[in-house]
Amino acid sequence: MTSQVRIGIAGVGRIGRMHAEILTRHTLRATVIAVADAQEHLAVEVADDLRVGVLSVDELIDSPDIDAVAICTPSSTHVDLIVRAAAAGKAIFCEKPISLDLDEVDRALCAIESSGVPFMVGFNRRFDPSHRSVQMRVQLGDVGDVHLARITSRDPEPPPLSYVVNSGGMFVDMTIHDFDMARFVVGSPVVEVFAKGAALIDPAFADAGDVDTAVIVLTHANGALTTIDNSRQAVYGYDQRVEVFGSAGVAMSENVPRDAARLITVDGEVGATLQHFFLDRYRESYLDEWTAFIDYVADGGKSPISGADGRSALAIGIAAWQSVRESRPIAIGRG
């Protein structure tokens, strides 16, 4: 390994381009060597902007000048790329979810285990300073025995239906972050899921077999309960809150407004609305996520977010869909 971790980005749509920009402009121990995308014009555009190379995905994985591959392609392609990158001896960063199918996840994890390459899943919200502070308070025992956790996650606007039909649905493309967050802040596996969902914003979601509004109750192995509420359309902005309540107190992570200005008059108080875009709300978490991955690849140690973590969050999402269809709680063996 050189003094710099040399990274290739496979897939430079919205999220892949953001990763490439962060790595190129804001990290000290990493260098983006090249980008690749099935839509070559996207790769060329990003490469020209960042002054990096353009390769095919095959060339990127096989290149001796690349130490690590960031997989930011559609979810249906993740496992095949993981298997190929592992065989090539590359460290791997993979955006969530690893796959939409648990058997396919297991195929990827088997390849990673056999090759021994570093592997990390992109659950960036673990690195958000506020959410991470809640987890640390719980871990230090400041809230006592955990009784309840509450997670609110509401997007400012729905994704296009063209995305929804291939995404695995709300519980896998959106709530999967919250399932991982529940495991993270409570510090205990999930053993049961009960979910209710509805299409209250746009009936087209129901036509696509999806929901746009949901409430989920998770039961953890330690007996704690987590409630999650989701909406695909919060007209006031990107609503992201986490709370853990226990025998000694409560720790919480509040929303982040667009600015800190306030106006107070005889008529009351007015403040800024919430940030609107997830790239704005979680930009710092993405940078810290990459710092953790780079340190992991360069220095060794335990994966900051393992393949097992990715599998567990997907298992909860799949169980949530089963719960909605069958209107009953679903037990999870490996949550």
N, C-alpha and C positions, 0 to 999 in steps of 0.2 A: 504494500500500500504506500502510495506517495504521501507527502505531508498534507495534501488535499484529497478529500473524498470526491472522486470524479463520477458525476451522475449523468445518466441519460433519462430523459422524460418521454415515456410512451403515452401519447394522447395529450394534445394541447388544446382541448376545448376550454371552457371557462375555468374549471378547477385546475387543469394541468397547466394552463398558461399562468395562473396565479402562482402555482408552485414554482414554475420556472423563473418568474420574476423575483420572487422572494429569495430563491437560492442564488440567483445571479447578482442581485443588488444588495442583499441584506445579510448574507452569511459569510463568515471568514474562513471556515474550514472546508468549504465545498465549492466545486466548480461544475457548472453545467457544460458538458462536452457537446451534447447534441440533443435534438428533439426529433420525434417521429409522430406521424399521425396518418391515419387512413386517408384523410383529406389533405393531400400534399400541400395545397395552398395555405392551410392553417399552419402547418409546420414551417413553411417558408416565411410566412408573415412573422411568426414568433421568433424564428431564427434571425431574421434581418433586424428585428427590434432589439434583440438581446446579444447579437453578434456571436452566435453559436452555430454549430454545424447542423445539417439536416441529414438524417439517415432513415432507412427503412427500419421497421421494428426488428426484423431479423438481423440487420447489420448492427443495430444498437445493442441487442442482447449479446451478439458474438464479438463485439469490439474489445480488443485487449486494452484499449485506452479508457474503458469505463468500468468502474468498481461496483456501482450500484444502479439499479433500475427503479424508477418511480412509475408504477402502473396506474395510470389515470384514464384508461380507456373504458368503454362501456362494461358494465358488470359481467355480461355474458362472455367476455373475452378474458377475464382476470385469471381463471384457473390455468388455462393453457399457457398463458404468458408466465405465470408463476412457475409452472413445471419447467418450462424452457429456460427461464432465467436461473432457476436453482441448478439445473443440469450444467449451465455455463459457469457456475460458481459465483454468480452475482449476488450481492446483498440486495434485498428487495423491500421497497416501500409500496404498499398497496392501498389504494383508496377503498373505503367501505362501499358495499359489502364485498367480502371475498368472492362470494357467489350468491345466487338465489337458491341454491340446492345444497343441503348439508352433506350429501355424499360427495359432491364435487369439492366442497370445502375440505373434506377429509382427504381427497386425492391430492389437493394442493399441500396440505399440512404433512402428508406422508413424504412428498417430494422434498419439502423443506427439511424435515427431520433427517432424511437419508443423506442429503447433501451437506447439512450442517451450516447453511448460509444464514446470515442475519436476516430477520424478517420482522416487519412492523406494520400494523394496520393503522390507517389514518383516521382515528377518532380524535380529531383535533380539540374537541371541547374539554377533554381532560386537562389540556394545557392552558385553558382560560384562567387568568389569575384569580378571578372571583370564585369560579366553581372549584378550582383547586384548593382555595382557602377553606371552603366548606369541607372538603374531603380531609384536609389536614386537621381541622378542628375535631372532626369525628375520630380520626385516627389517634389523636392525642388524648382522647377521652373527655374533651371539654363539654360535650353535650350529654355525657353519661351513656347509659344503655340506649341504643337507638330504637325508637318506637315507630316513628313515621318519617317518610320522606315524601316530598311533593315536588314535582317537576312540571313546569309550564313551558311549552314550546309551540309557538304560533308564528307562522310565516306571514309576511305582509301581503303576499299575493300568491295565487296558485301557480304551479308549474304548467307548461303547455301539456295538453293531453297527449301529444306525440311522445312526450317523455314518460308520462304516467303508464301508458300501455306496455312499456318495456321495463319499467323500474322495479317491478315486484310489489307495487302498491305502497300506500302510506306507511305501513308498519315496517317496511324494509327500506324504503328510500328516505324516510324522514324520521320516524320514531326510533329507528335503530340507534340513533345518537342518544336518545333518552334512555333506551334500555341499557346501553353501555354506561351512561352516567349513573343510573340507579345502582348498578353493580359497583361502580367506582366509589360513589360517595357513601353508600351504606356499608361497603366492605364485606358483603356476603352474597353468595350466589342466589339466583332466582330459582325457586322450585315450583312456582305455580303462577299462571297468568289468567286473568279474566278481563276481557275486552268488549267494549261496545263501540260501534261505529255507525256513522250516517253520512249521507250526502246532503248537506244543508246549504251549501254555497252554490253548487252547480250540479244539476242532475246528470250531467255528462260523466261525472266521476262514477256514479252508480252504473251507467251504461258501460263504462270501461271496467266494471268489476272492482271499483275502488271506493274509498270513503274520503271525505274531506274534513271530518270532525270526529274526534274519538276521545274516549276516556278508558284508561287501563289501570287495573289494580294488580300489582305484583306482590307475591309473598316470597320473602327471602328465607334462606335456610336458618337464619338466627331468629326468625319469628317476626322481624320487622315488616312493615307494609309500606309500599310505595304507590302513590297515585300519580298518574301522568295524564295531562290533558293537552290535546293537540287541535290546532285548527290550521287550515291552509290559507286563511285570509283574516289577518288582524289589520283593520283599516288604519290603526294608529301607529303601526310600525312593527319591528321585529321583536317579539315578546319572548324573553328568555329568562326564566327564574328557576332557582333551585333552593330547596329548603330541607334541612334535616332536623327533626325534633326528637329529643331524648329525655331521659330522666333528670338530667342536670341543666337543660337549656335547649336553645335552638341556634343553629347556624344557617345563614341564608345568603344567597347571591342574588342581587337585584338587577333590574334592567339598566342599560347604559343609554342615556339620552344623547342626542346629536351634539349638544353643547351643554355647558354648566350654567348658562345665563338664566336668571329669573326676573320677572317683573311682578312687583307687589304694589297694589293700589287699594283704594277703598273698596273696589269691587272684588278684590280677592287676589290670588296669585296665579301667574301664568308662567309655565316653563317650556322648555323645548320638548318636542315629541321624540320618540325613540328613533334610533338608527334604523334605516330601512333595509339594508342589504347585508346578507350574512358575511360577505367578504369584509365589510366595514366593522361589524360587531366582533368578529372573531379573528381579525388580522393578526393581532399579537399572539393569539393561540397558535396560528399556523406557523409563525416564525419560531416560537418555542418548540413546537412539534418537530420542525426540521432540525433545530439545534439538538434535540434529544436523539433523533435518528442519526445524525452525523457523529455525535459523541459515541453512540452505541456501535456504529460501524467501525470507527477509528480506534476506540479504546476497549471494545468488548464488553462483556457483562450480560445482564438480562435484558430482554426486549422490553422497551417502555410500554408497548401494547402488543401482546403476543397474538399468534394465530388462534390460540385457545380463546382469548378475549373476543376475537372476531367471530369465532364459531358460536360462542355463547350468546352474543347479541343477536345473531341471525336466528338461532334456535328460539329465542324469545319472540322474535318477530313472526316466525312461522306459527308458533303456538298462539299468538294473538289473532292471526287470521283464522285459525281453527276455532278459537273461542268465539269469534264473531259469527262464524257460519253455524256453529252448533249451540250457541247461547249457553255456554257452560264454562267453568274453570278448566284449564288444561294443565296437567302436571308436566314438569320438565325434568328429564333425567340428568342432563348436563347443562344446566342454565347458568 
